[in-house]
Each structure stands twice: as C-alpha cells, then as structure tokens.
Amino acid sequence: MATEKKVTAIKNTPKHLLGIQNLSVLEAKEILTEAKSFIKLNRGSSKKLDVLRGKTQINLFFEPSTRTQSSFDLAGKRLGADVMTMNMGNSALKKGETLIDTAMTLNAMHPDIIVIRHQDSGAPNLLSQKVNCTVINAGDGRREHPTQALLDALTIINRKGNIEGLKIAICGDILHSRVARSNIYLMNMLGAEVNVIAPKTLMPKGIDNLGVKSFTDMKKGLDGCDIVMMLRLQNERMKGSFLPSKREYYEFFGLTPEKLKFAKKDALLMHPGPMNRGVEIDTKLADDINVSLVKEQVELGVAVRMACLKLYCK
C-alpha cells in the first residue's frame, strides 16, 4: 500500500519542478525518501543504473555554476540518461536569439528533460510552457532554487533525523537569495522554526509574511538554533551600495566560532557555496568536520537531483 501511495503522489503533480511553492508536503517528502535510496548507491563501487536509459537530458545553464551543473550532469549519467550540457555563453543568444526561440529549437530535438538555470526570475516557468518535456528549475534569478533546498533538507535529516521542531537560522544576503526563499518555504513546510538574519539593507520588505522571524542582530537571531545556514553576498545582483565594506560585514554578520556559541552547543553549519571565506564565514569553521556540513551538502546534492530526475521524467 505504501508503494501505491508513493506512485499516486507523483502522478498527481505537474511534470515540472519549478519551485518549492509548487510542491505539497507529500511531494517534498517523496523526493527526499527517493533521494535517501541513492545515498548508498553513490557511495558504492557500482553507481550506474538504467532508470533513464533512452532518455535525453539537456542542461541549459545561462549562469555559471560548478556544484549545481556538475551534480545534475552526474545525476543524469548515473541514471543512464544521455546528457548534453550547453554552454550558453557561446550560444545563439549572443546573436540576439530569445529564450522562446531557444526553447522551440530544443523542443524540435525531442528531449525528455531540460534542466535550466537562468538569471531572470520566471524563466523556467516560461520555458515549461513552450516545450513538450519535463523542466527542472536549477535556479532562477532571485525567485527559487528548489533542488538546493531539497538537498539542504536531506542533509539535515541525515544528521538530525528530522526537521520538524528544529530551529534554523538563515543568515546573509536574504534580499537577493533564491536559496533563502526556497529554504524558507521548505523548512516551514516540514515543521521547522525559521529565523532570518541580515543587515537592514539586505533584508526584503515583508519577509515576516513568509512565516519567519527576522533579526538584524546575529546574537539574537542565532539564539537556540540547531542549524545555521550561511549565504554568500550576491554581488552580481547588487546595483548600488548595500554595505559599507566587506570587512565591516564580516565583523557583524560573518560566522565565527565566537558567534556560533550563541546557537545550541550541537549546532551545525551549512552553506550552499561558493563560500567567501573571511567575508561571511571563518575559514577554520568552514573546514571543521565536527560542525560543517558543507561537503555533505555537495555529496547529497547528487542523490537529490537523481531523485528529481527519476520522479519527474516519465
């Protein structure tokens, strides 16, 4: 009966994974459960499956990425798909082609999955309306980064056993962060209490309406937290002056061993990467295997993306 419920849950969802806001609790938990089954596989000597044999996956990355692009590439190949990653820096877009034109071109090639990362919010949604295949959002503008939130959730569950009842702090450039938004949606959905910490210039207006508590004081925001999730400064999205200096930002909002003491004694550290050491995080703390979950996040990212590809590519 459990298996029947699992299949039913996915059949009732759209075939696109565009954001956490589009998911129900059941659907999110289904992805996480499926991802757990891939952890052991990825740690074994034989990592190849034929689940997506005969399927074609196109990775369409309009923004540079190391972790997300490589893990989607690896996830597709481990499931047996034919994977093509397009370098959009050398694409026809440089010659004036629109996203819709690109979508029509790709659609004519009959892919089964398109994984898209784009600098404009809503681009994956637009693409999903123009193609006849599964679209998975690998990050769009300031809007969402659903698979990052899912891998963060899996990492927490893998260490803490559950998310419900935990207190999670998200600290840094909340204003420009799609990772922050997806994590706020998902952690709330799974029963966590979420604090967001940022200087006033990097705190979105109306953030409290998303069911979080906002703080501009790190000591107060970290108080009693089980998980501390740091975010990098999104300098590429900043137009104007948001900070006096990086040095001052580190003094007040950079995570150091001293500031981490404000959280629970067994609090764990997370970061989606890439890390700006000495800006939002202390180097020794980032590399402390007793506290930092950064490497585990990278590892489990492959498992989560394998689960998403398997469940959404019918």
C-alpha positions in Angstrom: 0.0 0.0 0.0 2.9 2.4 0.8 4.2 1.9 -2.7 0.8 2.7 -4.3 0.6 6.0 -2.3 4.1 6.9 -3.5 3.2 6.4 -7.2 -0.1 8.3 -6.8 1.6 11.3 -5.2 3.8 11.9 -8.2 1.1 11.1 -10.8 -0.9 14.0 -9.3 1.9 16.5 -9.6 2.9 18.6 -12.6 5.7 17.1 -14.6 7.8 20.2 -14.0 9.8 21.0 -10.9 9.7 24.8 -10.9 9.8 25.7 -7.2 9.1 24.5 -3.7 5.9 26.7 -3.7 4.5 24.3 -6.3 5.0 21.2 -4.0 2.8 19.7 -1.3 4.3 18.3 1.9 3.7 14.8 0.5 5.5 15.5 -2.8 8.5 17.1 -1.0 8.8 14.1 1.4 8.5 11.7 -1.6 11.5 13.3 -3.3 13.5 13.2 0.0 12.6 9.5 0.5 13.6 8.6 -3.0 16.9 10.6 -2.6 17.8 8.6 0.5 17.8 5.4 -1.6 20.5 6.9 -3.8 23.0 7.8 -1.0 24.2 4.2 -0.6 24.4 3.7 -4.3 26.6 6.8 -4.8 28.9 5.6 -2.1 29.3 2.2 -3.6 31.7 0.9 -6.3 28.9 0.5 -8.9 27.0 3.7 -9.4 25.3 3.1 -12.8 21.6 2.4 -13.2 19.4 2.3 -16.4 16.3 4.1 -14.9 16.6 6.8 -17.6 18.0 4.7 -20.3 16.9 6.1 -23.7 16.1 9.5 -22.2 17.8 12.7 -23.2 18.6 15.3 -20.6 19.7 18.9 -21.7 21.4 21.1 -19.1 20.7 24.7 -20.1 22.8 26.9 -17.8 22.7 30.7 -18.6 24.6 31.4 -15.4 28.0 29.9 -14.4 27.7 27.1 -11.9 30.0 24.4 -10.5 28.1 22.4 -7.9 24.6 22.5 -9.4 25.6 21.9 -13.1 28.1 19.1 -12.3 25.7 17.3 -9.9 22.8 17.4 -12.4 25.2 16.2 -15.1 26.4 13.3 -12.8 22.9 12.5 -11.6 21.6 12.1 -15.2 24.6 9.9 -16.2 24.3 7.7 -13.2 20.6 7.1 -14.0 21.6 6.1 -17.6 20.3 9.2 -19.5 22.1 10.8 -22.5 23.2 14.1 -21.0 24.1 17.2 -23.0 25.3 20.4 -21.3 25.1 23.5 -23.3 27.5 26.4 -23.0 25.1 29.3 -23.3 27.9 31.8 -23.3 28.7 30.7 -26.9 25.1 30.2 -27.9 22.8 31.9 -30.4 21.6 34.1 -27.6 24.7 36.1 -28.1 23.4 36.8 -31.6 20.0 38.0 -30.4 18.0 34.8 -30.1 15.3 34.9 -27.4 14.6 32.3 -24.8 11.4 31.3 -26.6 13.4 30.8 -29.9 15.9 28.6 -27.9 13.0 26.7 -26.4 11.5 26.0 -29.9 14.9 24.8 -31.2 15.4 22.5 -28.3 11.9 21.2 -28.5 12.5 20.1 -32.1 15.2 17.8 -30.8 12.7 15.9 -28.6 14.5 16.0 -25.2 12.9 14.3 -22.2 14.3 16.6 -19.6 15.6 20.2 -19.6 17.4 21.5 -16.5 17.6 25.3 -16.7 19.5 27.9 -14.6 18.7 31.5 -15.6 19.4 34.9 -14.3 15.8 36.1 -14.8 13.1 35.1 -12.3 10.4 33.1 -14.1 12.5 31.8 -17.0 11.9 28.1 -16.1 8.2 28.7 -15.9 8.2 30.4 -19.4 10.3 27.5 -20.8 7.9 24.9 -19.4 5.1 26.5 -21.4 7.0 26.2 -24.7 8.4 22.7 -24.6 6.9 19.2 -24.5 9.2 17.7 -21.9 10.0 17.9 -18.2 11.6 21.2 -17.0 13.5 21.3 -13.7 14.5 24.7 -12.2 18.2 24.8 -11.3 17.9 28.4 -10.0 16.1 31.4 -11.5 17.0 35.0 -10.6 16.0 35.9 -7.0 13.0 33.6 -7.1 13.7 29.9 -6.3 16.3 27.2 -6.2 14.2 24.1 -5.3 16.8 21.3 -5.6 19.2 23.3 -3.3 16.5 23.5 -0.6 15.8 19.8 -1.0 19.4 18.8 -0.7 19.7 21.0 2.4 16.7 19.3 3.9 18.1 15.8 3.2 21.4 16.9 4.7 19.7 18.0 7.9 17.6 14.8 8.1 20.6 12.7 7.5 22.3 14.3 10.6 19.4 15.2 12.9 16.9 12.5 11.9 14.1 15.0 11.3 13.4 18.7 10.5 10.1 19.1 12.4 10.7 21.0 15.7 14.2 22.3 14.7 15.2 25.9 14.8 17.0 27.0 11.7 18.8 30.3 11.1 19.4 31.6 7.6 22.0 34.4 7.6 23.4 36.7 5.0 22.1 38.3 1.8 18.4 37.3 2.2 17.3 40.1 -0.3 19.0 38.6 -3.4 19.0 34.9 -2.4 16.8 32.3 -4.2 18.3 29.7 -1.9 16.9 31.6 1.1 13.4 31.7 -0.4 13.3 28.0 -1.3 14.6 27.0 2.1 12.1 29.3 3.9 9.3 27.6 2.0 10.6 24.1 2.5 11.7 24.3 6.2 8.4 25.9 7.2 6.6 23.2 5.2 8.5 20.4 7.1 7.8 21.9 10.5 10.9 23.9 11.4 11.0 27.3 13.0 13.0 29.7 10.8 14.9 32.8 11.7 16.4 35.1 9.0 19.4 37.3 9.9 20.7 40.2 7.7 21.6 43.9 7.8 18.6 46.1 7.0 19.8 46.8 3.5 19.8 43.0 2.7 16.5 42.1 4.3 13.5 42.0 2.0 10.5 44.1 2.9 7.6 42.0 4.2 9.9 39.0 4.9 7.9 38.3 8.1 4.9 37.4 5.9 6.7 34.3 4.9 6.4 32.8 8.4 9.8 33.7 9.6 11.3 35.8 12.4 13.7 38.5 11.2 16.7 39.8 13.0 19.4 42.3 12.4 21.4 41.2 15.4 23.3 37.9 15.0 23.4 37.1 18.7 19.6 37.3 19.0 18.9 35.5 15.7 21.2 32.5 16.5 19.9 32.0 20.0 18.8 28.4 20.4 19.3 27.4 16.8 20.0 23.8 15.7 21.2 24.7 12.2 23.0 27.8 11.0 22.7 28.3 7.2 25.1 31.0 5.8 24.6 32.7 2.5 27.1 34.4 0.3 26.8 38.0 -0.8 25.2 38.1 -4.2 27.5 40.9 -5.5 26.5 40.2 -9.1 22.9 41.1 -8.3 23.6 44.2 -6.3 23.0 47.5 -8.0 24.2 50.3 -5.8 25.8 50.3 -2.3 24.3 47.8 0.2 27.3 47.5 2.5 29.9 50.0 3.9 32.7 47.3 3.4 33.2 43.6 3.4 35.4 43.9 6.5 32.5 45.5 8.4 30.1 42.9 7.1 32.3 40.1 8.4 32.5 41.8 11.8 28.8 41.9 12.3 27.4 39.2 10.1 30.3 36.8 9.3 30.0 33.5 11.2 32.9 32.9 13.6 33.4 30.3 16.4 32.5 33.1 18.9 29.2 33.9 17.1 28.3 30.2 16.7 28.3 29.9 20.5 25.1 31.9 20.5 23.4 28.9 18.9 22.9 25.4 20.6 26.1 23.5 21.6 25.5 20.9 19.0 24.5 23.4 16.2 25.6 22.5 12.7 26.8 24.8 9.9 25.6 24.8 6.3 26.5 26.9 3.2 25.2 26.4 -0.4 28.5 27.6 -1.8 30.6 29.1 -3.2 32.0 30.3 0.1 33.6 33.7 0.5 36.0 32.9 3.3 36.7 35.8 5.6 33.5 37.6 4.4 30.5 35.5 5.5 32.4 32.7 7.2 35.6 31.9 9.2 37.9 29.6 7.3 38.6 27.2 10.2 34.9 27.0 11.0 34.0 26.2 7.4 36.5 23.3 7.4 35.7 21.9 10.9 34.3 18.4 10.2 32.6 18.3 13.6 30.5 21.3 12.7 30.4 22.0 9.0 28.0 20.1 6.7 29.2 21.8 3.5 30.9 18.7 2.0 27.9 16.5 2.9 25.6 19.0 1.1 27.6 18.6 -2.1 27.5 14.8 -1.8 23.8 14.6 -1.1 23.1 17.1 -3.9 23.7 14.3 -6.4 21.3 12.0 -4.7 18.5 14.7 -4.6 19.0 15.5 -8.2 18.9 11.8 -9.1 15.6 11.6 -7.3 14.1 14.6 -9.1 15.2 13.3 -12.5 13.8 9.9 -11.8 10.4 11.0 -10.4 9.7 13.8 -12.9 10.8 12.2 -16.1 8.0 9.8 -17.0 
